[in-house]
Amino acid sequence: MATFLYRLGRLAFRRRWYVALVWAAVLAAVGLGALKAPGASDEGFSMPGIESQKAFDLMEQRFPGATADGATARVVFVAPNGEKVTAAAHKKAVETTVAELADGSQVASAVNPFQAKAVSKDGTTAYATVTYKVASNDLTDASKAQLDKALDAARDTGLTVDAGGTAMDDGGGAGGMAEVIGVAIAAVVLLVTFGSLAAAGLPLLTALIGVGVSMATILSLSHALGLSTTTGTLAMMLGLAVGIDYALFVVSRYREERAKGRAPQEATALAVGTAGSAVVFAGLTVVIALAGLAVVGIPMLTKMGLAAAGAVVVAVLIALTLVPAFLGFWPNAVLRRKDRKEGRVAEAADNGGTRWARFVLRRPLPVLILGVVGLGALALPMTSLQLGMPGDEAKSTSTTERRAYDALAEGFGPGFNGPLTVVVDAKGDDDAKGAAAAIAKDIGATKGVVSVTPARFNEAGDTAVFSVVPSTAPTDEKTKDLVTSIRDERPGIESETGATYEVTGTTALNIDISEKVQAALVPYLIVVVGLAIVLLLVVFRSLLVPLKAALGFLLSVLASLGAVVVVFQEGHGAGLFGVETTGPIMSLMPIFLVGIVFGLAMDYEVFLVSRMREAYVHGETPAQAVTSGFRHSARVVVAAALIMIAVFAGFIGESDSMIKMIGFGLASAVLLDAFVVRMAIVPAVLALLGHRAWWLPKWLDRILPRVDVEGEALTGTADTPEPVPADQEAASV
């Protein structure tokens, strides 16, 4: 491995113009493809294998032409000062607004609340449901403007008017400012780390090129592969993150080799042969974690994981080819100014990394106990984790969606915002209407049910649909118990009526998703961690180091989940992060956290411990190897972690609660993993284990392939420093 990458780095340095032109051509080709490719089809969210999804699919099959996936807007009217919305003036204003809402080219229907009996018992609140012919992502600006105009006109009459529903979605995701802030902070961190504008700019430039190639490729293939508009979100975030990291490690190793007196070409080849090997295996661990998302069984998540894995592969290829090519263009520009003038870099002496390593080596047991106990204490709240899918109730009170949610809950009860949809399949039953009525009556008598709407039949008369309003809010645990109770009653009701039914709706769907994700989390961990342990066995040729790496990761990810529970579920310190409403944790949060953080954690593990392994293989004692690893890698790992924390923390400032939660969770996980696990627990464990840390059974040593990550094959090549050629020295910027 090291020899091959050494030759690749040397070739990229010598043929830098060809390498740069090839990447430019690739970027231009995929960019042109992205411009000409049809837009993403956005097939929507689906979760095969759960009851709510089966019921939804049955509805689409039995009610052809119905806009089941069409956008909806629920417009809420509240009369001022305790007045009645049924008063003549207010009633006229509501009816006028509904007529205006119905007059849109994309509107399928707008239901008058007075005809639909959508008025609260006290007469102060009413709502109108607007259904569109297209999905929320396909709503035109004109349709959204018409909705806003109608709402403003109704407000002018003195009514309090707000709206919720999928039609109010703005596309989701961060608006891009978080990425800008993250890149800006990354630039500052790189500048402080390297002390050179060129050295700081090179990782940023190559990472942006890699993200450009990845995103353009995803856009080009989105229509052909059925990718949604959100598929590239994770790819962009991780592509930028690991792209900076991988280039950072190669450039750092290049500067280290130059400190030994290597010529630029030789230093570049050695950097790619050694640090490049670590990049390859670090990239493989990230790819494993992302591709492993397929285990969860959510098509959208699988596509996101594979797209992000592709972006990581591009980042690895960029680091192995384009980075050494750029070093060929500017061999001395990435050095500090004083080093450029002298033509030789001062070799690294003791630094903060070595001082910290010696501190841990002197007190390994107290450091280990403190780190494990601290992370364990942070992880304890995770035992009360409640998964769900926060909706409008989690949004800021400054949004119209949140105000509409609160008005409906106050006027019609907390369960009104999360009705359950029951689909009755009476196919083969002679008295379908009687069966549906009997089922509705039995369900209506269930404890926790407030009301049941009249059943609506399809044209064939063999399928009925009705809504069930719970007495509790959509995210309440009692609502989950109610869904379970209704489903548990099914065998008895089916034996009585001869018809079958299924429960669906947004609330039931979120409950089913949470249960499926919880069930998939352990298999996902087993697959991802198991494959990564095998990979790390090959890299480090040690039995205990990979196990220590996996256990350390589990500690950090559980601790970060505990921190998320403390802030977003229990509300401690919520005000500091702008969290207005606490509630269940997003269903996909644990999977996202495990997948993304595992990849990044293994990055830091590979880069830090591979230098220790390299020093140990070359004859240093275990303690000396730990110190050498920290001398060469600690500063760069810290810089990489700070960049990741900055990128993720930027999302905490977003108004969307789910994005805020993801940003907080990822930032805290990287913080804990990099600075507690990798920088404290890892050296403490290695100090306590000594030579045993690098032990491998002989039978396993014979089985495992040798990949030479340490660059042993390059030792002879690197023994004699080469003078810096005058022509290359003159090429400095």
JOZI-V426800 format. One line per field, one symbol per residue. ss: DSSP state (h for helix, s for strand, l for the rest). psi: psi as a letter, one per 20 degrees, with the letter a starting at -180 (. if undefined). burial: # if it has 16 or more other C-alpha atoms within 10 Angstrom, else .. A space follows every 10 residues. Layout:
ss=???
psi=???
burial=???
//
This chain:
ss=lhhhhhhhhh hhhhlhhhhh hhhhhhhhhh hhhhhhllll llllllllll hhhhhhhhhh hhllllllll lssssssslh hhlllllhhh hhhhhhhhhh hhllllssss llllllllsl llllssssss sslllhhhll hhhhhhhhhh hhhhhlllls sssslhhhll llllllhhhh hhhhhhhhhh hhhhllhhhh hhhhhhhhhh hhhhhhhhhh hhhhhlllll hhhhhhhhhh hhhhhhhhhh hhhhhhhhhl lllhhhhhhh hhhhhhhhhh hhhhhhhhhh hhhhhhllhh hhhhhhhhhh hhhhhhhhhh hhhhhhhhhl llllllhhhh hhllllllll lhhhhhhhhh hhlhhhhhhh hhhhhhhhhh hhhhllssll lhhhlllllh hhhhhhhhhh hhlhhhhhls ssssslllll lhhhhhhhhh hhhhllllss sslllsslll llssssssss llllllhhhh hhhhhhhhlh hhhhhhhlls sssslhhhhh hhhhhhhhhh hhhhhhhhhh hhhhhhhhhh lllhhhhhhh hhhhhhhhhh hhhhhhhhhl lllhhhhlll llllssllhh hhhhhhhhhh hhhhhhhhhh hhhhhhhlll lhhhhhhhhh hhhhhhhhhh hhhhhhhhhh hhhlllhhhh hhhhhhhhhh hhhhhhhhhh hhhhhhhhhh hhhhlllhhh hhhlllllll lhhhhhhhll lllllhhhhl lll
psi=gggghghggg ghghlhgggg hghggggggh ghhhhiqqrp hmirpqnqiq ghgggghhgh gimpiqmhjq qqpoppppqq kjrpiiqggh gggghgghgg hikqhjpgqo pphhhjklpr hijiqqqppp pqirrhijpr hgghhggggh gghhhiiiqo prqarhiipj irrqjhhghg gghghggggh ghghkpgghh hghgghghgg hggghhgghh igghjkqrii highggghgg ghgggghghg hghghghhhj jqqgghhggh ghhfhhghgg hghhhggghg hiihhhjogg hgggghghhh hggghghghi ghghghhhhm hihirqghhh hhjqppqpaq ahghggghgh hhlgghgggg gggghghhig ihhjppqanp bhiirqiiqh gghgghgghh hiqhihimqq ppopokpiph mghhgghggh gghhippipg rpqqqpqrhi jjpqpqqpor irqhjqhhhg hggggghhig gghhhghiqq qqpbrgghgh gggghhgghi gghggggghg hhggghgggi lqhhghghgg hgghghhhhh hghgggghgi jpjhhhjkoh praqppgigg gggggghggh ghghgghghh hggghghjiq rgghgggggh ghhghhgggg ghggggghhh ihiqhphghg ggggggghgg gggghgghig gghgghhhhc hhhjqpqhhh hhgpqpilhi khiighhjgo qqqoqhhhhi iq.
burial=###.##.### ####.#..## ..#...#..# #.##....## .#...##... ######.##. .##...#### #########. ...###...# #.###.#### ##.#.##### ####...### ..######## #######.#. ..#..##..# #.###...## ########.. ...#...##. #######.## #.######## ########## ########## ###..##### ########## ########## ########## ########## ########## ########## ########## ########## ########## ########## ######..## ..###..... ..##.###.# #..##.##.. ##..##.### ##..###### #######..# #########. ########## ######.... ###.###### ..##...### ##..###... .######### #####...## .##..#...# ..#...#### ########## ####.###.# #..##..##. ###.###### ########## .######### ########## #..#....#. ########## ########## ########## #######..# .######### ########## ########## ####.##### ########## ########## ########.. ..####.... #......### ##.#...#.. .#.#...##. .#.
//
